[in-house]
Amino acid sequence: MAVVIASNLRKELAGDPLFDGVSFKVERRDRVALSGPNGTGKTTLLRVLAGETTVQGGDLAFQKGTRVALHDQRPPLQRGLTLREYVLSGAADLIAVEEELRRLEHAMAGGDHADSTLRRYAEAQSRLEHAGGYAWRDHAAAVVRGLGFSDPDLDRLLDTFSGGELTRASLARALGGDPDLLLLDEPTNHLDVASLEWLERELQSLDAGVMIVAHDRWFLEAVTTSVLELEAGRSTFFAGPWHEWRREKAARLQAASKSAERVGRDIERLERFVARFRASTPKMARKAQAKLTQIGRLEKERGQAKTEIELLTRRGRRLGFEFLKPPRSGRTVIEGNGVQITIGERTLLDEVSFAIERGEHVGLIGPNGSGKTTLLETLLGRREAAAGDVRLGHGVEPAYFSQQEIELDERGSVLQCVQTMTGLQRPDAQSLLGRFLFSGWAEHEKPVAVLSGGERRRLALAVVVASGANFLVLDEPTNHLDLESREALEAALEAFPGTLLLVSHDRALLDAVAERTLAIEERALTPYDGGWADYVRIRDERRAAAEEPVTKPRKERAKVAAKPAPNRPSELERLEAEIAARESAVAELERGLAEDWSDVEKLAEHRRARDELQTLLERWETLFERAQT
């Protein structure tokens, strides 16, 4: 049953349509990617579904009793609460259900056995059981821990948290209330990789409809089951995963282009006929007149094809990346020996040694707070190491893009800043600014000191791109970039001939760009060959070799395997063999994906194999539990 059905929604802003004719439905366990360029109304649509704003047309129908939770980037309004109180405030209906159950139990103990009382008790009990029974508070606490908070954080006031922590608190509140419809606007912001992986598993397990706005391609691929795209004021719904929708769009564009070409050739042929016979004999003139009517129909068909092409290729203004060819450096770009990094009394890295060579593209990963940014600042001489030494190689010209961008020259205009920091002449500097969405005299002459946070980030990226540096050190460069801009940056970094050290939570970017990965693990710097997928595979293999499997099905299968064979149901044996084969197939597909992330057919095959494996595991658990009774 659908949780919500939307029919022909129309939203206006200041009398102008933002979108019109938007229709879709979301059922339980649907996870819908809400896609489209910035400014097309994605966040507005989520707020419409949450009841925070109205529409000027269309209908919304919710399943009776539907509970809606919205997470977006706005900080909590109530700051005098503890984290625990704030998270539990998202589950007010569960608290009310507990109170209702206690009241009804008291009434029934007093002799009230009316049908209405029993019915209300059954409904309240069913609601509480859906949330995990009386242990729902434990689940809410587990959500808080999964998003990177510690148990002591639960009793801290919201006023003591940073902006990023408050964003994670908002996400915990939305997840902890057991909603029927969960609306998530950029839920991956401010999450480290461990929290991202936890969130993916949590969303996959939810018995709820979910709509997600996100720019993290790996996350979208792992989580979503369908796509609703808003573009040019209209919507398109696609019942399939995100990568298949992108392939479908490419196929539609190709078909529309071929149709436009074919119709264009037919029109040209008919026009030649008309020009030749229009003034001929009456019979041929009538035929020419009929061809004119046919041309009119074909013109309409060609116009429709061109409109489809325009809609499919319309991307709005995009950031433009094209790194200059850098000067050649020495073979060793940077090396560290016995480096120790501390903050106060806390040691982040303890006597680590490493080297990065010319042309290497290296990803640096680790949990939030593990010292990634501190390490980058130490490598570039902006912070002193507690012990050891760091040395840049011969001819190395670094450029650093931090999470706070770079130190921009604020003494003049945007154009003067770019010219001063890059050495570009005025025409080249203006062209560069245009590619980073600073267009026209007014934007070029705007003082740097008055730029917004997003504008400063775009200007800083422009300076780094044009710096000519041969050693790029980038700390979360994709923050606040849309999907198309992330892909443009990814392509530019892949083609960059110099040396790159990249910190990012964008796993698709890490997998595409990094040829080697350095992971901060237990105050050490552990090297892994390859990008993100290779790191995950090697990490998981090492964990499996170091400890007993921790998933219930595998542990329980080991118990069953220890039993005498005659006591084991034959279907269990068959399922175990299928599970083993499916696990091997999934592992083989993941090794292939590590070599080529862009192989959409292999991505789809991996998704199907993973889903089939999950189905087999669930069937195995059911049969095993029956065998134990």
WOSULGI-V855842 format. One record per run of one state. SS is the DSSP state (a for helix, b for strand, c for the rest). FROM is the first residue (numbers start at 1). LEN is the number of residues. If there is no record, write none. Layout:
# WOSULGI-V855842
ss & from & len
SS & FROM & LEN
SS & FROM & LEN
This chain:
# WOSULGI-V855842
ss & from & len
c & 1 & 1
b & 2 & 12
c & 14 & 2
b & 16 & 12
c & 28 & 3
b & 31 & 5
c & 36 & 6
a & 42 & 8
c & 50 & 7
b & 57 & 6
c & 63 & 5
b & 68 & 4
c & 72 & 10
b & 82 & 1
a & 83 & 27
c & 110 & 5
a & 115 & 16
c & 131 & 2
a & 133 & 14
c & 147 & 4
a & 151 & 5
c & 156 & 1
b & 157 & 1
a & 158 & 3
c & 161 & 2
a & 163 & 14
c & 177 & 4
b & 181 & 5
c & 186 & 7
a & 193 & 13
c & 206 & 3
b & 209 & 5
c & 214 & 3
a & 217 & 7
c & 224 & 2
b & 226 & 6
c & 232 & 2
b & 234 & 5
c & 239 & 3
a & 242 & 36
c & 278 & 4
a & 282 & 32
c & 314 & 18
b & 332 & 12
c & 344 & 2
b & 346 & 12
c & 358 & 3
b & 361 & 5
c & 366 & 6
a & 372 & 8
c & 380 & 7
b & 387 & 6
c & 393 & 5
b & 398 & 5
c & 403 & 2
b & 405 & 1
c & 406 & 7
b & 413 & 1
a & 414 & 9
c & 423 & 3
a & 426 & 10
c & 436 & 4
a & 440 & 5
c & 445 & 2
b & 447 & 1
a & 448 & 3
c & 451 & 2
a & 453 & 13
c & 466 & 5
b & 471 & 5
c & 476 & 7
a & 483 & 13
c & 496 & 3
b & 499 & 5
c & 504 & 3
a & 507 & 7
c & 514 & 2
b & 516 & 6
c & 522 & 2
b & 524 & 6
c & 530 & 2
a & 532 & 15
c & 547 & 5
a & 552 & 10
c & 562 & 3
a & 565 & 3
c & 568 & 2
a & 570 & 26
c & 596 & 4
a & 600 & 29
c & 629 & 1
